[in-house]
Amino acid sequence: MKFVDEASITVESGDGGEGCVSFRREKFIERGGPDGGDGGKGGSVTFISSSQKRTLYKFRHQNIVKARRGEAGKGQQKNGKDGDSITLEVPVGTIISNAETGETLFDFENPNQEFIVARGGIGGRGNRRFVSATNRAPRYAQPGLPGEMFSLKLELKSMADIGLLGFPNAGKSTLISTISSARPKIGSYPFTTLTPNIGMVTPDYGEPYAVADIPGIIEGASKGVGLGIQFLKHVERTKYLLHLVDTSEIDPDDPLLKLNQINNELKEFSTKLSEKTQIIALTKLDLTDSEEKADLFINLLKDDIKVFKISAATGRGIVDLKNYLSNLVNEVNDEK
């Protein structure tokens, strides 16, 4: 299934059914009074978040959703049947906004949240409802109220505790496949990862946490270069950023060059994003000269930034990294 993180859709709830004008007409019953039933309520359109959904793909082929209208009332005091409502499942992390005004209507941050975006119209009352001491035989009923119609924009931002950052081939896909059950495509060419991958990590202690492998960000991404900004938004929802730096790509003359380039793109895209806590992981420590380059990098880095030297090939530093991230995530959850 193709990963789709944006979609447009028009939703329309059902109209309410009209009330009925009817009089009781039965043999041997004199002066049968009004007995017109009420119209049924129109169906509503509801969104619900599901942890089983990962993409907005189905909405690319479902541009219009319309609930059924309520049935009209009938004689013998029979009310019309309510129109069938529609429930649409979306992934956790989906933001629903009004396509015309840009107003955010709902943000699905947790599973099983429900949001009624278009309520069905109320059914009209039948003529039996209007009987009074001065009006014994009303010959009118109410029409049903119309439903609601909205043009919506759906946008998916991945929900994860840790977001992986780094240039293409920095080792993000390899790391997430090492520490979780996720199996992203891995290759030795740029932009191996074309869609965000989320894996659940089970540490030695503490609750499991989610790690998102964000497609490679390069210099100029905030202005549309490479894969552009289409995946930068997925980093916004993460609690922490794990920045992977390939030690084989560290320039001895400017060891922090790659790190600063990515951080500049984050700042260009969102000041809030650039202020998130970062942990640095120097990857591929099994390669020749990697140790010397890593030391050059660390010596120029700020003292308050946590750095790990890791190698997915040998397993070096992987367990320590997993447990450190677990501590960060569980401390946040405890505060909540």
PALUM-14898 format. One line per 3 residues: number of its first residue (from 1); their letters; for each residue x, y, z of N, C-alpha, C, O. Coordinates in pm, whole numbers, m for minus. Example, Ala and Ser with C-alpha at 12.3 -4.5 7.8 and 13.67 -1.06 7.14 Angstrom:
<recs>
1 = AS = 1319/m569/780/1230/m450/780/1320/m330/780/1424/m332/846 ~ 1285/m225/708/1367/m106/714/1290/3/787/1341/114/804
</recs>
This chain:
<recs>
1 = MKF = 83/m119/0/0/0/0/87/124/0/184/133/76 ~ 54/220/m83/129/345/m93/107/430/31/m6/441/80 ~ 215/490/81/202/579/196/148/713/149/208/778/63
4 = VDE = 36/754/205/m25/882/172/m49/957/302/m116/907/392 ~ 5/1078/311/m10/1152/436/m93/1279/422/m104/1356/517 ~ m153/1301/304/m245/1413/286/m359/1370/195/m340/1291/102
7 = ASI = m478/1421/222/m593/1389/139/m699/1497/157/m704/1563/260 ~ m782/1513/56/m896/1605/63/m1023/1525/47/m1029/1431/m32 ~ m1125/1563/122/m1249/1488/120/m1366/1580/152/m1353/1673/232
10 = TVE = m1480/1555/89/m1603/1628/117/m1699/1534/191/m1727/1425/143 ~ m1748/1577/305/m1840/1495/383/m1974/1567/393/m1980/1689/401 ~ m2081/1488/392/m2215/1545/401/m2303/1453/485/m2317/1334/455
13 = SGD = m2361/1508/588/m2452/1429/670/m2590/1427/605/m2619/1507/516 ~ m2674/1335/649/m2806/1318/589/m2906/1422/639/m2899/1468/753 ~ m3000/1458/552/m3109/1547/592/m3206/1473/682/m3219/1351/676
16 = GGE = m3273/1549/766/m3378/1490/847/m3503/1464/762/m3534/1540/671 ~ m3574/1357/794/m3696/1326/720/m3809/1419/760/m3814/1468/873 ~ m3902/1443/666/m4012/1533/696/m4119/1464/781/m4138/1342/772
19 = GCV = m4187/1543/863/m4296/1490/942/m4418/1459/854/m4429/1510/743 ~ m4505/1378/905/m4620/1332/825/m4749/1402/870/m4773/1421/990 ~ m4831/1439/772/m4965/1489/799/m5062/1375/771/m5079/1334/656
22 = SFR = m5125/1323/875/m5214/1208/860/m5322/1213/968/m5302/1266/1077 ~ m5439/1155/933/m5549/1145/1028/m5597/1001/1036/m5601/927/937 ~ m5632/965/1155/m5677/828/1176/m5809/806/1106/m5905/880/1129
25 = REK = m5815/705/1020/m5936/674/944/m5962/523/954/m5911/445/874 ~ m6041/486/1054/m6072/344/1071/m6222/326/1088/m6291/411/1145 ~ m6269/217/1039/m6413/186/1048/m6455/173/1194/m6383/116/1277
28 = FIE = m6570/227/1224/m6629/223/1358/m6560/314/1459/m6596/314/1577 ~ m6459/393/1413/m6395/488/1504/m6426/629/1454/m6377/671/1349 ~ m6507/699/1529/m6547/832/1489/m6442/936/1530/m6372/922/1630
31 = RGG = m6435/1038/1449/m6350/1153/1478/m6204/1110/1507/m6143/1150/1606 ~ m6153/1030/1417/m6012/990/1433/m5921/1112/1424/m5932/1191/1331 ~ m5835/1127/1519/m5751/1246/1527/m5624/1236/1446/m5600/1135/1380
34 = PDG = m5543/1341/1449/m5414/1341/1377/m5324/1229/1428/m5316/1206/1549 ~ m5257/1160/1338/m5166/1051/1379/m5039/1048/1293/m4980/943/1273 ~ m4998/1165/1243/m4877/1172/1161/m4751/1159/1246/m4735/1230/1345
37 = GDG = m4661/1067/1207/m4537/1043/1281/m4426/1141/1245/m4436/1215/1147 ~ m4321/1139/1325/m4206/1228/1303/m4112/1169/1199/m4106/1047/1180 ~ m4039/1258/1133/m3937/1213/1040/m3813/1163/1113/m3785/1206/1225
40 = GKG = m3739/1073/1051/m3618/1019/1112/m3502/1117/1104/m3500/1206/1019 ~ m3406/1102/1193/m3287/1186/1194/m3192/1143/1083/m3178/1024/1055 ~ m3127/1240/1020/m3029/1207/917/m2903/1146/976/m2869/1173/1091
43 = GSV = m2835/1066/899/m2711/1003/946/m2598/1104/960/m2592/1202/886 ~ m2509/1079/1055/m2393/1166/1078/m2267/1104/1018/m2265/986/984 ~ m2163/1186/1005/m2033/1139/958/m1934/1157/1073/m1913/1268/1122
46 = TFI = m1872/1046/1115/m1782/1046/1230/m1646/991/1190/m1637/894/1115 ~ m1540/1052/1242/m1405/1000/1227/m1363/935/1357/m1396/984/1465 ~ m1290/825/1348/m1236/758/1465/m1092/718/1438/m1060/670/1329
49 = SSS = m1005/739/1536/m863/706/1517/m838/559/1547/m893/504/1643 ~ m755/497/1466/m725/355/1481/m574/333/1478/m503/386/1392 ~ m526/254/1572/m383/221/1575/m347/121/1466/m229/94/1444
52 = QKR = m448/66/1398/m423/m31/1290/m401/37/1155/m358/m27/1060 ~ m431/165/1147/m416/238/1022/m281/310/1019/m236/363/1121 ~ m218/313/902/m88/376/889/m84/482/778/17/551/763
55 = TLY = m190/495/703/m188/584/587/m329/635/558/m428/576/601 ~ m336/745/482/m464/802/438/m495/758/296/m569/826/224 ~ m439/648/257/m447/602/117/m591/591/67/m620/634/m45
58 = KFR = m680/535/147/m816/508/97/m892/636/64/m986/633/m15 ~ m852/749/125/m923/873/99/m883/936/m35/m948/1030/m81 ~ m779/883/m96/m744/927/m230/m845/875/m332/m854/928/m443
61 = HQN = m920/772/m294/m1019/713/m385/m1160/726/m329/m1253/664/m380 ~ m1175/805/m225/m1305/825/m163/m1319/974/m134/m1306/1018/m20 ~ m1346/1051/m239/m1344/1196/m227/m1471/1254/m166/m1469/1362/m108
64 = IVK = m1582/1181/m180/m1710/1230/m128/m1773/1122/m41/m1786/1007/m82 ~ m1811/1160/79/m1878/1068/171/m2009/1132/212/m2011/1244/263 ~ m2119/1061/191/m2251/1116/222/m2333/1014/299/m2353/902/254
67 = ARR = m2379/1056/417/m2465/969/498/m2608/974/444/m2645/1065/370 ~ m2687/877/482/m2823/867/431/m2916/963/506/m2894/992/624 ~ m3018/1010/437/m3117/1097/498/m3216/1016/581/m3229/895/560
70 = GEA = m3283/1079/674/m3383/1011/754/m3511/988/672/m3543/1065/582 ~ m3581/882/706/m3706/853/635/m3817/947/684/m3814/996/796 ~ m3914/970/597/m4029/1053/634/m4118/980/734/m4121/857/737
73 = GKG = m4189/1057/815/m4283/997/909/m4401/934/834/m4423/962/717 ~ m4475/850/903/m4588/781/842/m4712/797/929/m4704/848/1041 ~ m4824/754/877/m4947/757/954/m4945/654/1066/m4850/577/1080
76 = QQK = m5050/655/1145/m5061/564/1259/m4948/585/1360/m4901/491/1425 ~ m4905/711/1370/m4802/753/1465/m4669/679/1448/m4598/655/1545 ~ m4638/643/1326/m4512/574/1299/m4404/674/1258/m4420/750/1162
79 = NGK = m4297/673/1333/m4185/762/1301/m4099/704/1190/m4088/582/1175 ~ m4037/792/1112/m3947/746/1007/m3817/691/1065/m3776/730/1174 ~ m3756/603/993/m3630/542/1036/m3516/642/1023/m3510/719/927
82 = DGD = m3424/641/1121/m3306/728/1113/m3215/684/999/m3204/565/969 ~ m3151/780/937/m3058/748/830/m2931/683/886/m2890/712/998 ~ m2870/597/806/m2747/528/851/m2632/628/858/m2609/706/766
85 = SIT = m2561/623/970/m2442/708/986/m2319/639/926/m2321/519/899 ~ m2215/715/906/m2091/663/848/m1976/692/944/m1962/803/995 ~ m1893/590/970/m1774/607/1053/m1650/580/968/m1640/476/904
88 = LEV = m1558/675/968/m1436/665/889/m1315/651/981/m1298/730/1074 ~ m1232/551/956/m1114/528/1037/m993/602/979/m970/601/858 ~ m918/666/1067/m797/736/1026/m683/695/1120/m710/652/1232
91 = PVG = m558/708/1077/m446/674/1165/m433/773/1280/m473/889/1268 ~ m376/727/1390/m341/817/1499/m238/918/1446/m143/880/1378 ~ m257/1045/1480/m169/1149/1427/m233/1229/1315/m170/1320/1261
94 = TII = m357/1196/1279/m427/1266/1172/m485/1397/1225/m545/1401/1332 ~ m469/1503/1148/m527/1633/1180/m633/1663/1076/m607/1658/956 ~ m754/1694/1122/m864/1728/1032/m886/1879/1038/m905/1934/1147
97 = SNA = m885/1944/924/m907/2088/919/m1006/2123/809/m1026/2047/715 ~ m1066/2239/823/m1158/2290/723/m1078/2337/602/m994/2426/615 ~ m1103/2279/486/m1024/2310/368/m1043/2454/322/m955/2510/257
100 = ETG = m1157/2514/354/m1186/2649/308/m1129/2756/401/m1077/2858/354 ~ m1138/2734/530/m1092/2834/627/m954/2804/686/m888/2893/740 ~ m911/2676/676/m784/2636/735/m793/2607/884/m693/2572/946
103 = ETL = m911/2621/943/m930/2598/1086/m910/2450/1121/m966/2363/1055 ~ m831/2423/1224/m814/2286/1271/m938/2243/1348/m977/2309/1445 ~ m999/2135/1305/m1121/2087/1369/m1093/1982/1475/m1158/1980/1580
106 = FDF = m997/1894/1449/m965/1791/1548/m828/1733/1518/m786/1721/1402 ~ m758/1696/1626/m625/1637/1617/m628/1505/1692/m642/1502/1814 ~ m615/1395/1618/m622/1262/1678/m485/1224/1734/m397/1179/1661
109 = ENP = m468/1242/1864/m341/1213/1928/m335/1074/1990/m227/1025/2022 ~ m451/1011/2008/m456/880/2073/m552/788/1997/m638/836/1923 ~ m539/656/2015/m630/562/1949/m771/575/2006/m791/616/2120
112 = NQE = m869/538/1923/m1010/529/1961/m1073/663/2000/m1173/666/2072 ~ m1016/772/1953/m1083/901/1970/m1186/918/1859/m1163/879/1745 ~ m1300/977/1894/m1408/998/1796/m1437/1147/1780/m1430/1225/1875
115 = FIV = m1470/1184/1657/m1508/1322/1628/m1619/1323/1525/m1601/1276/1412 ~ m1735/1376/1564/m1847/1388/1471/m1827/1517/1393/m1843/1626/1447 ~ m1791/1504/1267/m1758/1622/1188/m1883/1682/1122/m1888/1803/1099
118 = ARG = m1983/1600/1093/m2106/1649/1031/m2224/1576/1096/m2240/1455/1081 ~ m2305/1651/1167/m2420/1592/1236/m2541/1587/1145/m2566/1679/1067 ~ m2615/1477/1155/m2734/1459/1073/m2843/1558/1110/m2854/1601/1225
121 = GIG = m2923/1595/1010/m3033/1688/1034/m3143/1625/1120/m3168/1505/1111 ~ m3207/1706/1202/m3315/1657/1288/m3441/1636/1206/m3472/1718/1119 ~ m3512/1528/1231/m3635/1500/1160/m3748/1594/1199/m3755/1640/1313
124 = GRG = m3835/1624/1103/m3949/1713/1130/m4057/1643/1212/m4069/1521/1207 ~ m4133/1720/1287/m4239/1663/1370/m4368/1646/1288/m4404/1731/1206 ~ m4436/1535/1312/m4562/1508/1245/m4675/1591/1304/m4660/1655/1408
127 = NRR = m4791/1589/1235/m4900/1678/1277/m4960/1640/1413/m5026/1723/1476 ~ m4940/1517/1460/m4994/1480/1592/m4925/1560/1702/m4979/1574/1812 ~ m4806/1612/1674/m4731/1688/1773/m4788/1829/1795/m4754/1896/1892
130 = FVS = m4874/1872/1704/m4924/2009/1710/m5069/2018/1758/m5131/2124/1751 ~ m5120/1906/1806/m5257/1907/1859/m5262/1988/1988/m5178/1971/2076 ~ m5360/2077/1998/m5380/2157/2119/m5529/2175/2143/m5611/2130/2064
133 = ATN = m5562/2242/2253/m5704/2264/2285/m5772/2351/2181/m5893/2340/2160 ~ m5695/2435/2117/m5755/2525/2016/m5731/2479/1873/m5784/2537/1779 ~ m5651/2375/1859/m5622/2324/1725/m5628/2172/1730/m5526/2106/1748
136 = RAP = m5747/2119/1715/m5767/1974/1729/m5726/1895/1605/m5702/1774/1612 ~ m5717/1961/1492/m5687/1888/1368/m5586/1964/1283/m5619/2012/1175 ~ m5461/1976/1331/m5359/2047/1252/m5331/1974/1120/m5314/1853/1115
139 = RYA = m5325/2053/1016/m5302/1995/883/m5163/2034/830/m5145/2057/710 ~ m5070/2040/918/m4934/2073/878/m4835/1994/963/m4867/1948/1072 ~ m4715/1980/911/m4605/1912/981/m4476/1984/946/m4472/2067/854
142 = QPG = m4372/1952/1018/m4243/2018/993/m4162/1944/888/m4164/1821/882 ~ m4089/2019/805/m3990/1953/718/m3867/1917/802/m3844/1978/907 ~ m3791/1823/758/m3668/1790/829/m3563/1896/809/m3561/1963/706
145 = LPG = m3474/1911/906/m3364/2006/892/m3255/1946/802/m3232/1825/804 ~ m3190/2030/723/m3085/1978/633/m2963/1933/711/m2939/1978/824 ~ m2884/1845/650/m2759/1802/710/m2650/1905/688/m2675/2014/637
148 = EMF = m2529/1870/727/m2415/1960/713/m2320/1907/606/m2308/1786/586 ~ m2253/1998/538/m2156/1959/436/m2028/2039/455/m2032/2161/470 ~ m1913/1970/455/m1784/2035/475/m1682/1978/377/m1682/1859/345
151 = SLK = m1595/2067/332/m1476/2023/258/m1361/2017/359/m1332/2115/427 ~ m1297/1903/367/m1197/1880/470/m1060/1851/410/m1048/1798/299 ~ m959/1887/487/m822/1847/455/m774/1754/566/m783/1787/684
154 = LEL = m724/1639/527/m670/1542/622/m518/1540/607/m465/1526/496 ~ m450/1553/719/m304/1554/717/m252/1462/827/m292/1473/943 ~ m164/1372/790/m109/1275/885/32/1315/924/119/1334/840
157 = KSM = 52/1329/1055/186/1354/1109/218/1238/1202/146/1213/1299 ~ 325/1167/1172/359/1046/1246/373/1073/1394/432/1173/1436 ~ 316/982/1474/325/992/1619/431/895/1668/417/773/1653
160 = ADI = 537/947/1724/642/860/1776/711/931/1892/708/1054/1902 ~ 773/853/1978/846/911/2090/981/966/2045/1025/1071/2092 ~ 1046/894/1954/1179/932/1907/1176/944/1754/1130/853/1685
163 = GLL = 1226/1055/1703/1238/1073/1559/1383/1064/1517/1469/1130/1576 ~ 1412/982/1415/1550/967/1367/1579/1069/1257/1505/1079/1159 ~ 1686/1144/1276/1729/1244/1179/1863/1205/1121/1938/1126/1179
166 = GFP = 1894/1261/1005/2025/1237/947/2020/1239/796/1914/1225/736 ~ 2136/1258/736/2146/1255/591/2113/1115/538/2120/1018/614 ~ 2079/1105/410/2059/971/352/2183/884/375/2297/931/366
169 = NAG = 2160/759/405/2266/660/430/2343/684/559/2456/637/574 ~ 2281/759/653/2346/779/783/2329/656/872/2394/645/976 ~ 2241/565/831/2221/443/908/2090/437/984/2075/355/1075
172 = KST = 1994/523/948/1866/528/1020/1786/399/1001/1738/341/1098 ~ 1773/355/878/1697/232/851/1762/111/915/1694/24/968 ~ 1895/107/910/1966/m5/972/1945/m6/1123/1925/m111/1182
175 = LIS = 1951/112/1184/1933/120/1329/1793/77/1370/1777/0/1465 ~ 1691/128/1301/1554/95/1343/1524/m53/1322/1445/m112/1395 ~ 1588/m114/1221/1568/m258/1201/1644/m339/1305/1611/m455/1330
178 = TIS = 1746/m278/1365/1825/m346/1468/1757/m341/1604/1760/m439/1678 ~ 1696/m228/1637/1640/m211/1772/1490/m238/1779/1434/m240/1889 ~ 1424/m259/1664/1280/m284/1666/1245/m393/1565/1332/m450/1500
181 = SAR = 1116/m420/1554/1069/m522/1460/1040/m464/1322/1003/m536/1230 ~ 1058/m332/1306/1036/m270/1176/1141/m319/1077/1256/m340/1114 ~ 1100/m337/953/1192/m385/850/1186/m294/728/1133/m332/624
184 = PKI = 1242/m173/741/1244/m82/626/1340/m131/519/1429/m211/546 ~ 1320/m82/398/1410/m115/288/1545/m50/313/1552/67/350 ~ 1653/m126/294/1788/m76/320/1871/m90/193/1873/m196/131
187 = GSY = 1940/18/156/2023/14/37/2136/115/46/2132/204/131 ~ 2236/101/m39/2353/190/m35/2339/302/m137/2435/335/m207 ~ 2220/361/m146/2200/471/m239/2111/575/m171/2037/541/m78
190 = PFT = 2115/701/m216/2039/807/m148/1889/779/m148/1835/717/m240 ~ 1823/825/m43/1679/816/m30/1629/673/m34/1529/642/m100 ~ 1699/584/37/1651/447/51/1512/447/113/1423/374/68
193 = TLT = 1493/531/217/1363/541/283/1281/649/215/1320/766/213 ~ 1169/611/159/1082/706/89/955/735/167/882/828/133 ~ 929/658/272/814/682/358/856/662/503/945/582/531
196 = PNI = 793/734/595/829/716/737/798/573/783/694/517/749 ~ 889/517/860/869/385/920/868/401/1071/951/472/1127 ~ 773/335/1137/764/342/1282/784/203/1340/717/108/1300
199 = GMV = 876/192/1434/902/63/1499/889/76/1649/920/180/1706 ~ 842/m31/1714/830/m34/1859/956/m98/1917/996/m207/1877 ~ 1017/m28/2011/1140/m74/2073/1109/m124/2215/1044/m54/2293
202 = TPD = 1154/m244/2247/1136/m301/2380/1270/m298/2453/1356/m381/2424 ~ 1289/m206/2548/1416/m195/2619/1429/m301/2727/1337/m380/2750 ~ 1544/m303/2792/1565/m400/2901/1473/m371/3019/1440/m462/3095
205 = YGE = 1433/m246/3035/1340/m210/3142/1259/m89/3094/1299/m19/3001 ~ 1146/m66/3158/1060/44/3116/963/3/3008/971/m108/2954 ~ 871/93/2976/769/66/2874/828/73/2733/923/147/2710
208 = PYA = 772/m4/2640/816/7/2500/789/148/2447/699/217/2495 ~ 866/190/2349/846/322/2291/859/313/2139/916/218/2084 ~ 803/415/2073/799/415/1926/909/504/1869/933/615/1917
211 = VAD = 975/453/1767/1080/527/1697/1040/542/1551/1002/444/1486 ~ 1050/664/1500/1013/691/1360/1138/716/1278/1219/803/1310 ~ 1152/639/1172/1262/656/1076/1214/753/968/1138/715/878
214 = IPG = 1257/877/978/1213/980/884/1301/978/759/1424/968/772 ~ 1242/987/639/1323/989/517/1433/1094/521/1417/1200/581 ~ 1544/1063/455/1663/1147/461/1638/1293/428/1575/1326/327
217 = IIE = 1688/1379/515/1677/1522/496/1813/1574/452/1915/1539/510 ~ 1814/1659/350/1941/1712/300/1939/1864/305/1836/1924/335 ~ 2051/1924/275/2058/2069/274/1964/2125/168/1966/2082/53
220 = GAS = 1881/2221/209/1782/2279/118/1646/2213/127/1555/2251/54 ~ 1630/2116/217/1502/2044/228/1388/2138/264/1277/2121/214 ~ 1414/2237/349/1309/2330/390/1259/2415/274/1153/2478/283
223 = KGV = 1335/2417/165/1295/2492/46/1253/2399/m68/1233/2444/m181 ~ 1240/2269/m39/1190/2176/m138/1295/2093/m209/1262/2018/m300 ~ 1422/2104/m169/1528/2026/m232/1518/1880/m185/1480/1853/m71
226 = GLG = 1554/1788/m275/1547/1645/m241/1403/1601/m223/1319/1622/m310 ~ 1375/1539/m109/1238/1501/m79/1159/1618/m23/1040/1605/6 ~ 1225/1734/m8/1154/1854/33/1106/1849/176/1159/1776/260
229 = IQF = 1002/1929/203/950/1941/339/839/1842/367/780/1845/475 ~ 808/1754/272/692/1668/288/705/1574/407/604/1525/458 ~ 828/1549/454/845/1459/569/898/1531/693/901/1473/801
232 = LKH = 940/1658/678/984/1731/795/871/1743/898/897/1744/1018 ~ 747/1752/850/634/1767/942/618/1646/1033/563/1657/1143 ~ 666/1528/989/652/1408/1071/742/1415/1195/716/1347/1295
235 = VER = 846/1496/1188/937/1508/1302/874/1596/1411/911/1586/1528 ~ 779/1681/1372/719/1775/1466/650/1706/1583/647/1760/1694 ~ 596/1587/1560/516/1522/1663/599/1435/1757/545/1379/1853
238 = TKY = 727/1422/1731/811/1339/1817/854/1414/1942/865/1537/1941 ~ 877/1340/2050/918/1403/2177/1067/1439/2175/1107/1545/2223 ~ 1147/1349/2117/1293/1371/2112/1343/1339/1971/1279/1267/1895
241 = LLH = 1460/1395/1940/1523/1369/1810/1654/1295/1832/1738/1338/1911 ~ 1670/1185/1763/1797/1111/1764/1865/1139/1631/1823/1091/1526 ~ 1972/1217/1637/2041/1264/1517/2157/1170/1487/2252/1161/1564
244 = LVD = 2149/1100/1373/2253/1006/1335/2353/1074/1242/2316/1139/1143 ~ 2479/1059/1276/2587/1116/1194/2680/1003/1152/2733/930/1236 ~ 2700/988/1023/2788/885/967/2933/929/988/2977/1028/930
247 = TSE = 3006/855/1070/3145/894/1099/3233/890/974/3331/964/965 ~ 3198/805/878/3280/799/756/3264/926/672/3347/953/585 ~ 3157/1005/698/3133/1128/623/3180/1253/698/3164/1364/647
250 = IDP = 3238/1236/817/3284/1351/894/3408/1411/828/3505/1341/801 ~ 3403/1542/803/3515/1615/742/3610/1659/854/3569/1737/940 ~ 3734/1613/856/3829/1652/962/3847/1803/973/3875/1854/1081
253 = DDP = 3831/1875/861/3846/2020/864/3723/2090/921/3733/2203/969 ~ 3609/2024/916/3485/2081/971/3398/1965/1020/3300/1929/953 ~ 3430/1907/1134/3362/1786/1181/3211/1802/1203/3137/1705/1190
256 = LLK = 3165/1923/1234/3022/1944/1264/2941/1988/1143/2824/2026/1156 ~ 3002/1985/1025/2936/2035/904/2801/1967/879/2701/2036/862 ~ 2798/1834/876/2676/1760/847/2569/1787/953/2451/1805/921
259 = LNQ = 2611/1788/1078/2518/1814/1187/2454/1952/1174/2332/1966/1187 ~ 2534/2052/1147/2483/2188/1137/2392/2207/1016/2297/2284/1021 ~ 2422/2136/908/2338/2149/789/2195/2100/817/2098/2166/780
262 = INN = 2184/1986/882/2051/1934/915/1980/2026/1013/1861/2056/997 ~ 2052/2072/1115/1991/2159/1216/1945/2292/1156/1846/2349/1200 ~ 2016/2340/1058/1973/2463/990/1842/2442/915/1757/2531/911
265 = ELK = 1826/2324/856/1701/2294/785/1584/2285/884/1473/2329/854 ~ 1609/2228/1001/1504/2222/1103/1462/2362/1145/1343/2390/1160 ~ 1561/2448/1164/1531/2584/1207/1456/2662/1100/1367/2741/1131
268 = EFS = 1493/2640/973/1424/2707/863/1278/2662/855/1189/2741/823 ~ 1255/2536/885/1119/2481/876/1034/2521/995/918/2558/979 ~ 1091/2514/1116/1014/2541/1237/1108/2570/1353/1195/2489/1385
271 = TKL = 1090/2685/1414/1173/2719/1531/1148/2621/1644/1241/2580/1714 ~ 1023/2585/1662/987/2489/1766/1056/2355/1745/1101/2291/1840 ~ 1065/2314/1618/1130/2188/1585/1279/2193/1617/1336/2095/1666
274 = SEK = 1340/2304/1589/1485/2316/1613/1519/2318/1761/1634/2295/1798 ~ 1421/2346/1846/1445/2354/1990/1423/2222/2062/1444/2213/2183 ~ 1381/2119/1991/1361/1989/2054/1494/1931/2103/1600/1957/2045
277 = TQI = 1488/1853/2210/1607/1789/2263/1663/1688/2162/1590/1605/2109 ~ 1793/1697/2138/1858/1605/2045/1958/1517/2118/2028/1561/2210 ~ 1964/1394/2075/2068/1300/2117/2146/1265/1991/2087/1242/1885
280 = IAL = 2278/1261/2000/2361/1232/1884/2407/1087/1888/2451/1038/1992 ~ 2396/1020/1775/2449/885/1761/2547/885/1643/2508/906/1528 ~ 2673/862/1674/2775/851/1570/2776/707/1522/2806/615/1598
283 = TKL = 2744/687/1395/2724/552/1341/2848/500/1269/2941/574/1238 ~ 2844/369/1243/2948/299/1165/3085/308/1231/3186/331/1164 ~ 3087/289/1363/3212/294/1439/3299/172/1414/3407/160/1473
286 = DLT = 3255/81/1328/3336/m37/1296/3428/m11/1177/3512/m95/1145 ~ 3414/105/1112/3494/135/993/3630/193/1030/3650/242/1142 ~ 3723/187/936/3858/240/957/3855/390/980/3780/462/913
289 = DSE = 3935/438/1072/3948/580/1105/3822/640/1170/3817/761/1194 ~ 3722/558/1198/3598/611/1254/3618/666/1395/3557/766/1433 ~ 3703/599/1472/3724/641/1611/3788/780/1617/3748/863/1698
292 = EKA = 3886/805/1531/3954/934/1530/3858/1045/1487/3857/1153/1546 ~ 3778/1018/1385/3682/1118/1339/3575/1146/1444/3531/1260/1461 ~ 3534/1041/1514/3433/1058/1619/3485/1147/1731/3412/1230/1784
295 = DLF = 3612/1131/1765/3671/1213/1871/3680/1360/1829/3656/1449/1909 ~ 3714/1384/1703/3717/1520/1652/3579/1585/1664/3566/1701/1703 ~ 3479/1508/1630/3340/1556/1637/3302/1591/1781/3251/1699/1807
298 = INL = 3327/1499/1873/3285/1516/2013/3357/1633/2079/3298/1704/2160 ~ 3483/1654/2044/3561/1762/2105/3506/1900/2071/3526/1995/2147 ~ 3436/1912/1958/3381/2042/1918/3234/2058/1958/3177/2166/1940
301 = LKD = 3175/1954/2011/3032/1956/2043/3010/2017/2182/3097/2013/2268 ~ 2890/2073/2199/2854/2128/2330/2849/2018/2435/2811/1904/2405 ~ 2889/2052/2557/2899/1951/2663/2763/1896/2705/2755/1784/2756
304 = DIK = 2654/1972/2684/2523/1928/2732/2450/1835/2635/2337/1795/2661 ~ 2514/1801/2524/2451/1710/2427/2504/1569/2448/2625/1546/2450 ~ 2413/1475/2464/2450/1336/2486/2491/1272/2354/2421/1284/2253
307 = VFK = 2605/1203/2354/2657/1140/2233/2681/992/2257/2734/952/2361 ~ 2641/910/2159/2666/766/2164/2747/725/2042/2722/772/1931 ~ 2843/640/2064/2916/579/1953/2856/440/1931/2857/355/2020
310 = ISA = 2803/419/1810/2734/292/1787/2779/228/1656/2835/292/1567 ~ 2752/99/1648/2775/24/1525/2669/m85/1518/2665/m176/1602 ~ 2582/m75/1418/2479/m178/1401/2542/m310/1360/2486/m416/1389
313 = ATG = 2656/m305/1293/2722/m427/1247/2777/m508/1363/2767/m631/1363 ~ 2836/m441/1461/2897/m513/1574/2811/m510/1700/2835/m586/1794 ~ 2710/m421/1701/2625/m410/1820/2678/m313/1923/2619/m298/2030
316 = RGI = 2787/m249/1894/2849/m157/1990/2752/m43/2026/2699/23/1936 ~ 2731/m19/2152/2653/94/2201/2503/86/2181/2430/176/2224 ~ 2454/m20/2117/2311/m29/2084/2226/m43/2211/2126/27/2226
319 = VDL = 2265/m132/2300/2186/m155/2422/2184/m30/2509/2079/8/2561 ~ 2299/34/2524/2305/156/2604/2216/266/2545/2148/338/2618 ~ 2216/276/2414/2133/376/2348/1984/347/2370/1907/438/2403
322 = KNY = 1945/222/2354/1805/183/2374/1759/218/2515/1651/274/2533 ~ 1840/184/2613/1800/207/2752/1800/357/2788/1718/402/2867 ~ 1892/432/2730/1893/577/2755/1766/641/2700/1704/723/2766
325 = LSN = 1728/603/2578/1605/656/2518/1484/614/2600/1389/692/2616 ~ 1486/493/2653/1376/446/2737/1360/535/2860/1248/569/2899 ~ 1472/571/2922/1467/660/3039/1404/794/3005/1322/846/3080
328 = LVN = 1442/851/2891/1387/980/2849/1236/971/2830/1161/1053/2882 ~ 1193/871/2755/1051/857/2723/969/830/2847/862/888/2864 ~ 1016/742/2934/939/708/3053/932/823/3153/834/836/3226
331 = EVN = 1034/907/3156/1028/1025/3242/920/1120/3194/849/1178/3276 ~ 905/1137/3063/800/1222/3008/664/1167/3042/576/1242/3083 ~ 645/1036/3025/515/974/3053/481/983/3201/364/1003/3236
334 = DEK = 582/970/3288/556/982/3432/508/1122/3467/419/1139/3551 ~ 567/1223/3403/526/1360/3430/381/1382/3387/305/1452/3455 ~ 344/1321/3275/206/1335/3230/109/1269/3326/m11/1271/3303
</recs>
